[in-house]
Amino acid sequence: MGVFSPVSILYLAPLAGAVVIYSHFEQLKTYFLFVWHCFIVPLGKTSDQKARLDKFYQGQAEVYDATRKGLLRGRNTMLAMSAEHLRVIRANHPNQRLVWVDVGGGTGWNVETMDKHFPISQFDAVYVVDLCKPLLEIAAKRFAARGWTNVYCLCQDATTFTLPEWSDGIRPKGSLGFISLSYSLSMIPSYHTLLDRLDYLLNPDLGLMAVVDFYASGKEPTPHEKAIGGQSKQVGWISRWFWQIWFDFDHVDLSPGRRDYVEYRFGTIKSYNGRNRFVLPFIVRIPYYIWIGCSRSRDTSRFAHAFEVEGGNLVGNCSPKHGPTVPALMQITGDEKTEFLPLPTQARKYLFGIAHPEPLPKPSAHAEFRTFIYSFTWEDPAVDMQHLNLSENDSIFAITSAGDNVLHYAINAKPRRIHAVDMNPCQGHLLELKLAAIKAFDHETFFSLFGDGKHPSFRQLLDGKLSAYLSSPAYQFWRLHSGSFDPSSSFYLRGYSGWALRIAHWLISLTGHNDDVKALCEARTLKEQDEVWRRCLRPVFVDGSVVQRLVDNPIFLWNALGVPKNQKEIFTKEGTVYEFIRDTLDPIGSHALLSQGAYHYLLCLLGHYTRESCPDYLSPRGFEALKANDGELLDSFRLHTDSIVNVLSGLSAGAITRAVIMDHLDWFAPGAGEVDEEVAEMRRALAPGGMVFWRSAAKRPWYNEVFERAGFVLECLGMREGPKRAIDRVNMYASFWKATKV
């Protein structure tokens, strides 16, 4: 017989239920009031918008914040991003008056939350404007409890509100430094009038405006929308119509026109599209967006000049393709286009131009790249520097890759201009993240991200520290890939190249060589290092059949190593796969210490760098050089997402003195006409005496003849001769070449 009889259980069950209900009474009451007032009680007929709002929120004002946390997503992100932009503005203009108007601010939740990101005491005045008195009463109590004397509640219509300070002689026009609309734009009927008025009130030079709200996209995106709307803006047919109809019952308008008019009236700085996975994450997915912008009347001539003239970007008029430099800002032809502006770092605070404030639509080829291929750069920049002979007067054109080498050039030569070019927009996003992180962080945080490859709070850093220095496309990319720096793994195990590193790590573990890898990476003499390599790891990576089969597989080569079919055919014509692996890896052990600077293979084996062995930009010396004078060196960078030939065609004759194109030409099939066109453009864009550098998987690549026909003088700077000697710390390529324009 049990301790409790069936009869006693019958008596205890209701009692237990009563205890559970009592213990959760306040929570149950909160959600009951929310459901009752939102879904059950009829709104009835009301005389105007104010009466409707008062009636709707009267009975639920006290529980508003508790019941909207999961529904109104993105508010904290909007405030964190805005706060970082405001910090930059405040630092550069400490005497500028800063007034914030929170339109439709309701209970004051935004103001209280903003204080965590940007102290409310830093504002000269904060005004919460709302037409709903019950919600403002909650706000007034909240502000009184915090003791804020610079925060005011105004129960006024957002389209006609008047600030008390305007009666004290302050002119309304351009008087506001920050305006926010948090799930309020969709509730204000006269949104054209509202946005026109806010544009009038916003400071044209330094003002910032932020919006977070639900939305429904149009059926087909316009080119303008593709340029600034961001990734994942379009929603499906069911979602587009269902949410418009659903919210319309509560007089909330999700029609595309509201967001379209925001993006038309103001210049876009940041744009992000999300899905609110409310209650049922895989079923209920309400589209919402975060948008940050500024007045279109802001003077952007400096940045437009950097984009169009210095960057050589072609975006829209009919000037001759290679005519003389035009003094006007628009110096362009009709067909070519680039993804976003390669501006000085400071320009990324306000990423827009003159006639077209937002980046242009991406070329269709960019859709092929879902993420970055290379999380690190394979080529050895120290050997590059021995031959580049760079000075502060040079202008260098280089493939972006992961950005490691162009940063190395900036640190050690300080060239006047660095054009970083890549067809894969994600590679540009990676370099831009590094540039932004140099501006935003100290060396410890920076090394945690790109040395250790992990950080416990990357998402918070992205919104609160990095966003002000990132373009909108780059922010969107890293927001969608915010798990890349998760502490449980490493950033360098991401991207296509990350798969190669993962497979190598699995192979090492399966064969029981983890301790040998540690010994190899910690060896203090070349003799010790080479001995560990030949005795323990060479049988796995050179003699082992697994590696040979992988390297012989074109799918693995492309998806894990970024080696296309044409490049594979180049090196297999000169020998077997085994010979290529042997000639690449065998000399490494005796060439340079992994523990003391030969960081490429150390990264592959460990999944991270060390303080003693890392790229120059991660060393304290290199980092401080890049960060010095408020990041002055970073202003030399111009980022391009386009083909090499398109970017070259936008540059004036003689605009560059050096070009580093890595193994790019290996990707073309022998005899491809595109190579002739590219080499011709390279010769035109190079100054007399200018030089082009490339590496190849072949000892004597077929396209060398193309350079010779174009009038270049060629010189071989290094060529592998079997497995005895490495030509650099990577030794991945069979040859290294220079072509000089004469």
N, C-alpha and C positions, 0 to 999 in steps of 0.2 A: 504494500500500500504506500502511495506517495505521501509527501509531506502535506500537500494540499489536496483536499477532496474536490470532486467536480463541483460540488455546491459552493465551496469557498472560492473557487476560481470564478464562478459566475458573479459573486459579490465583489471580488477584487478587480475584475476586468474594467467595469465602469469607473471604479476609483482611480485606477491607473490612467485611463483615458482622460479623466478630469484633471489629473496632475499634469499630464503632457500638455493639455490645452491651456491650463493656467500658466505653465512655465513659458509658453510661446504666445501668450495672449497679445502682447503688444505687437509682435511681428504679424500675427494673424490679423489683428485689427488694422494694421497699416495696409496690408494687401487687400483686405476687404473694402476699405475706403477707396482704394485705387480702382478696383474692379467696379464697385458700385457707381462711382461718379464718372468713370470713363466709358463704361459699357452698358450700364443698366438704366440709370436715371436719364430720362429724356431732357434734352437741352431746352426744348420748347421754343417759343417765339421770343426774340429779344429785339430791342429797338436799335442797337448798334453793336459795334465790335467790343467796346468797353463793357457793356452789359453782358454780352455773351461770355467774355473772359471771366468777369467777376462771378457769374453764376456757375461756370464750369469748375473754377478753382476754389470757390468759397469753402466747400466741405473737405477739400483734400490738400489745402495749402500746407498744413502742418506735416504731411507725409510726402510732400512732393519730392524732396531730395532723396528720401529713402527708397522711393519706388522708381526713380528715373535712372539710377546708376547703371543698370544693365541695358536700358533702352537707348539712352542718349550717349552713344559711344563717340569717342574722338574729342571730347571737350578738353580733357586734361592734356592730350597731345597738342591741340591747337594752342593752348595757353603756354605750354612748355616751349614750343617752337617760336611763338610770338615773343616770349620772354627773352630768348637768346638774341633775336633780332633787336629788341629794345635795349638790351645790354650793350650791343655794339653801337647803336645810335647814341646812347647815353654817354658811352666812353669817348666817342668822337665829338660829341656836342654837349658837354656837361652843363652849359648855361641855357640850353634850349628848354623852353617851358614844355612840360609833358602832361597832357590832359587825356584821360581815358574815358570814353563813353561806351558803356556796355548796353547795347540796344536790345530790349526785351530780356534784360538781365534777371527778372523775376525775384527769386529768393536770395540773390547775392552769392550763390554758390561759386560762380566764376571768380568773383573778387577774392573770396576767401581762399580758393584754390590757387589763384595767381600769386598770392603772398608766399606760397611755398617755392615758387620759381623766380619771382621778381618782387622784392619787398614793396608793399603798397605805399610805404613811406617815401619811396623814390618818385612817386607821382605827385605833381603839384595839386591835382584834383582828380577824383574818380566819381563819375556820375552813372548811376544805374537808372536807365529810362525804361519804364514799363507802364502799360495801360491798365494793368491788373492790380488793384489795391490790395487784395488779400495776400498776394505773393510779395509785394513790396513791404508789407507789415512784417513778414518773416525776415526780409532783408534788413530792415531797420533794427530789429532786435539783434540780429547777427552782428551788425557793425557796431552797435552800442556795446555789446559784450566784448568786442575786440579793442574797444577804446579808440577807434579810428576817427580822427577829426577832419580828415580830408576826403571822406567818402560820403556821397549824398544820394538820396533816393528821390527821383522825380516821377510823379504819376502823370505822364503826358503822352500824347500821341507821338510815335517815333518820326512821323513825317513832318511834324511842326514843332518839335520840342525847342525850348529856349533855356539856355544855361544862365544861372544867376550872375555869373561873372561877366556876361555880355553887357549887362546894364552898368558895369563898372568901367566901361571904356575899352574893353577888349573886343576887337573886331571878330565877328563870327567866322568870316572867311579864312580858311586855313588855320584855324585855332586849335584843332584837335590833333594830337600826336598818335593816338591809338583808338581804333574803333573795333568793336567785336560784336558779332551776331551769332549767338549760340542757340541753334534750333528756333530761331525767331523769324528769320527771313521768310520761311515757308508759311508763317502765320499772319503776315502783314499784307492786307489786300492790295494797297497801292505801292507795290514794290518799285515801280519805275520812279515815282515821286520820291520815295525813300532813298534809293541809291543815288539819284541826282543830287539830293540834298546832302548826303554824306560825302559825295565827291567834292561838293562846294566847301564843306567844313573841314575836310582832311588837309593837313599840311602837305602842300604839293612837293616839297623837297625832302622831308624827313618822316612824313606820316606813314603809318602802317595800318592795314585793315585786315581782319581775320574773320572767316566764316566757317562754321561747321553746321551741317544740316543734312536731312534726308534729301534724296533726289530721285528723279527718274530720267533716264537718258532719252534722247531722240532715237528714231528708228535707224538712221544712218548718220554717222559722225561727219561733220564738215572738216576740211583741211585744218581750219583754225582749231577745232576741237581736238583733232588728232595731235596737234602740236602742243597744246597746253592742258588738255583734259586728263592726261596721264593714263597709266596702265589700268586696265579693268574698268574703264568708265562705262562701257556699253553693258546694258543688262538685257536679259532675255525678254521675249514678248510677254510671257505671263507675268513676270516680275514687274515689267514696265507698267502694265495696266492695272494689275491687282493692287499695288501699293498706292497708286494715284487714287483709285476708287475708295480703298479702305480709309486712307487718311482724309479724304474729302468729307467723310461723315463728321469729322471733328473740325471742319473748316481749315484743314491744313493742305496747302496746295503744293504738290510735288512736281508740277509740270516743268519741262526742261527750260522754259523761258526765263525763269528766275535765275538759275545758275548761268545761263547764257548771257543775261544782261550784266551780271556781275563781271564776267570775264570780258565782256565788251567794254564796259564803262571804266574798268580799272586794269592796270597792268598786273600780270600774274607773276608772283615770286615763287610760290610753292603750291602744288596741287596734289592731293592724294585721294584715292577712291577706296573705300572699304566696304565690308559687308557686316552688318550687325547680326551676329548669330544669337538672336534673342530667344530664350527659353528652350527652343529645339534647334540646336546649332546646325544640323544638316538639312533642316526644312525651312525654318524662319530665317531668311537672310535679307534683311532690309538694307538697301544701298544707302550709304552716307558718304559725304565728302568733307575734306578739310581743305580750305583754300586760304592763302595769305597773299596779299597784294598791296598795291600802292597807287598813287595818282598817275595817270598817263601823262600828265604835264611835267613830270620830273625830268630834269636835264640828264640825259644819258649819252651825250655826245662823245664823252671820253671812251665809254665802253663800246659804243657803236663803232668808233674808229678802231678800237682794238679788234673788234669782231670782223669788220668788213675790209679795212685797209691793212692793218698789221697782220691779221689772220688770213687775209686773202680769201674770205668766204664769199661765195657767189649766191645771192639770194633773190634777185628779181627784176633788174631793169635790162636794157638792151645795149649797154655800153659795149664797145668792141672787146673781144675776149682778152686780147693781149695789148690793148691800147695803153696810152700813158695814164698815169695816176690822175684820177679826177678829184678835185678838192671836195666835192660833195660826199656825203656819207654813204650813199648808195652807189656802189661801183660793181655792177653785177650783170650776169647773163641769165638766160631763162631756164636752163634745164637742170644745172647742178644744184645740189642742196646739201646742207650739213645738219646734224641733229641738234646741237645746242652750242651756245657761244663759247669759244675758247678764250674767256676773258681773264684779266688779272684776278687774283684771288679776291680782292676787295669787291670786284664787280659781282661776284656770286651772291652778295647780300641782296642785290636787286637784279635778278637775271632777266633783263628784257632790253629791247632796242628801241628804235624810234618808230618807224612805220609799222613794224611787226615786233611788238614787245616780247613775244614768246619765241622759243625755238621752232624751227620749221619741221614739217612732217618728216619722219624717218624714211630713208630709202627702203624699198621693200626687202632688199637683201638683209637688212638688219633683223628682220623677223626670224631669220634662221638661227640667230644666236640667243639662246635662252638664258645663258649665264656666261661668266668668263671662262675662257679655256685655260689661261695661265694665271695661277695665283702667285707665281714668282717668275722672274726672268731668267732664262737659261744662259744667255750669252755672258761672257766675262767682261765687265766694263773696265777692269784694270788694264787688260790688254788693249781694249779700244783706246784708252787714254794715251797709251804709248805711241799710237800712230795718228790720232786725230789732230794733235797739235792745236788744241782749242785755246782761244783767248777770249777776253771780255768783248771783243769786237765781232766775234763770230755769231752766225745765226745757223742753228742746227735743225735738221729735219730728221725725225726718227720715228720708228714704229713704237707705239705705246707699250704693248705687251702688258706687264704688271706695273710698269712705271719705275722699276728699280734702277734701270740704267740711266734713264733721263735725269733722275734725281742725282745719280752719281756724277753725271756731267755738270749739273748745276752746282754741286758742292765743290768740285775740284777745278772747275774752269770758269764758272760764272759767265757763260755766254750771254750775249745781249738778248737773244730770242731762242726759245726751244719750241718747235712745232712737234707735238706728240700726236701721231696719226694712227688710227686703227679702224677697220671696218666693223669690228665688234663693239657696240656701244658699251657693253658691260666692262670691257677693259678700260675704257675711258672713265666709267663710274668708279672703278677701283683706284685709278690714279687720282681722281678728284677726291675720293675719300681720304687718301693719304695726304694730299695738299691741305684739305680741311682740318685733318687731325693735327697736322703740324701747327696750324694757326691756333687751334683750340686747346691743345693739351700740353702738359709738361712731358719730359722724356720718359718718365716711368709709365704713365698711362699709354703713351705712344708705343713703347716697347711691348707692353702687355698685349696690345692689339696686333701689332705686326711682327713682333719678335716671338712672343709666346704663342700668338695666334688665337688668343681667347681673352674674354673679359666678362665678368658676371653681370655687368649692367650695360651692355652695348645699346640696347633699345633706349634706355634713359639718356645715354650719352648722345645718341643720334638725334633725339628730339630736343634735348636741353642744351647741347653744346655744339654739335656739328651742323645742325640744320641751317644756321645763318650763313654758312660758308659753302653750302652745296647747291647746285642747280636743282631745279624741280625734278628732272628725269633721274638724276643721281639719288636724290632723297627717296623718290618712289622705289627705285631699285633696292636700296639698302633697307628700306622699311619692309619690303616684301621678303628680303633675305636677312632679316635681323638675327636669325639663328646661326648665321655663319661664324660668329665668334663665341658660340656656346662653350662654357668651360668644360663640358663633358667630352669635347673633341678638340679639333684645331682648325683654324681657318684654312690652313694649307692642305687639308684633306677635302676641301670643297672644290667646286669647279671641275672641269674635265680632267685637268692634271691631277686633281685630288684622287681620282680613281686609280691612277698609276701608283701613287704613294700608298694607298690603302692595300692594293694587291701586293706591293713589295713588303709591307708590314705583315700581312697575312702569311706570305711565303717565309719570311724570317721566323715568325712564331711557329709555324707548322714544322719547320726544319730544326727548331731548337737553337737558333743562333742569336737570341736577344742579347746575351752577355757579350757575344763577339762584336755585335754592332756597337755596344757601349764601349768596348775596348778600342775599337777602330776610331770612334769619334772622340775619344779621350787621349789617344796616343800622342806622345810628346816628341817623338822622333820619326823621321820618314822610314827608317829601317823597321821600327816597331809597327808602324802603320801598314807598310807593305807586307810584312810578315803575316799580320792578322788577315789582310785581304786575301793573299794567295792560299793560305792554309785553311781558312774558315769560310769566307764568303764567295770567293771566286767559283768554287764548285757549284754554288747555287745560282749565281747571276750570269756566269759565262758558260760553264759546262752543262748546266741544268737544262733539260729539255723544255721545262715549263716556260722559262723566259724566252727561249728561242721561238717557241710556237706563238707566244703572245706578240713578239716583235714582228713575226711573219704574218700576223693577222691584220688586214687593213682596217677592220672595224675597231679593234683595240687601239691601233696606232692613231686613228683620228679621235676617237672618243676619250682616250686616256692620255695621249701624248700630244695631240694636236698635229699629228703628222699626216698630211693628205696622201692620196694614192700616187700622185705624180712624184712626190718627194721620195716615197718608198722605191719607186721604179728607178730613180736616179742612183740610189746607193746599191741596189741589188744588181745593177748592170756592171758595177765595178768589183763585185765580190759577193760572197754569201752573207746571209743574215748573221751567222756565227762569227764571221770575220769582222763584220761591222761592230757587233757587241764587244768582241775581244779587243779590237783596236781602240774602241772608245774607253773601256773601263780598265784595262790592264795597266796603262801608264799612270792612272790617277793615284794609286797608293804611294808611288815614289816621286810624285811631282810636287805636291803641296799638302801641308797638314790640314786635315779637316777641322781640327780643334783650334787652328790659328789663322783662319781666313779663307780656307777653301769651303765656303759655306753652302755651295749649291748641293753637293752630295750629302753634307751633314744634315741639311733640311730634309732631303728625301728620306734619310734613314731615321731621323728622330721625329720628324713632323713639326719641328720648330727650330728657331735659331738659338744660339747662346750669346751671351754678352761678349765673349771672346771671338766669336766667328759669326759674322752677320754682314749684310750689305752696309755700305757706308752711311746710307740715310738713317740706319738704325743705331749707329754709334753715337755716343754723346757729342763728339766733335761734329759729325755730319748733321745731326739734328739741330744743334745750336747754330750752325752756319745757315741752314735753311730758315730758321726761325728769327734770326737776327734782324734788327731794324724793322720790326713788325712784318716779317716775312717778305722782305724786299726781293729776295731771289725768286720767290714764287711768282712774282709778276712777270717773269720772263716766259712763263708757260702759256702756250696757246693749244687748247685741246680740240682735236678734230675727229669726228666720227664719219668717215667717208673713205672712198678708195684713194690710194696714193695718187693716181693720175688726176683725179678730180681736185684734190687739195693742191697739187702742184700747179694745175692749170689756173687756179685762182691767185697764185703768187706772181708778183711782177718779176720780170727778167732780172736775174742776178740777185734775187732776194735772199738766197741762202748760200752759205759757204761750205757746209758739210751736210752729208746725208748718210744715215745709218739705217739700212733696210733689212738687216738681219738675214734670215733665210727665205725671205718673202718670194723671191723669184723662182725658188725651187717648186713652188706650188703650181706653176704654169706648165702646161704640156710643151714639149720641145717644138719650137717654131711658132708659138702662139703670137699672133699679131699684137695682142695687148702689151707684150713686153717691149716691142719696138716703140709703141706709142708712149709708154711710160718712160723709157730711157730718153726719148726725144724731149719730153716735158722736163725731165730731170736736168738735161743739159741746158735747156732754156732758163730754168729757174736758178741754176748754179751760177755764181760769180766766176769770172776767169780765175783759174787756179783752184777752183772748188773741187772737193773730193767726195766720192761715194764709196761706202764700205759695205761689204756683205760677207756672209758666211754661207757655205753650201754643204750639203750631204755628199756632194760629188767632189772629187779632187779637181776636176776641170769641168765646171758646169757649162752646158751648151750655150747659155746666154752671154758668156764672156764675149763671144763674137759680136753680139748686138752692140755692146759698149764700144768695141773697137771700130765697128762700122760707123758709129755715131761720133767718132773723133776723140774718144777717151784713150788715155794711155794707162794700161793695166799693170799692176804689180801684185805678185803673190806675197802675202804677209805671213803665211803659215800653211803648211800642208802635212797631214799625217803620213808617216811612212811606217806602216805596220804598228805593232803593239808596244814598241820600245819607248816612244817619246810623245808626251802630250803637247799640243800647241797652246793650250791655256788651261785654266783650272777646271773647265767643264769638259773640253775635248769631245764634245758631242758632234762636231762638224768636221768634215774631212779637209776643208780648206777655208782660208780667210783671205779676202781680196780687197784691193783698193783700185779705184779708177779716178784719174785726174783729168779735169777738163782743160784742154790746151787750145 
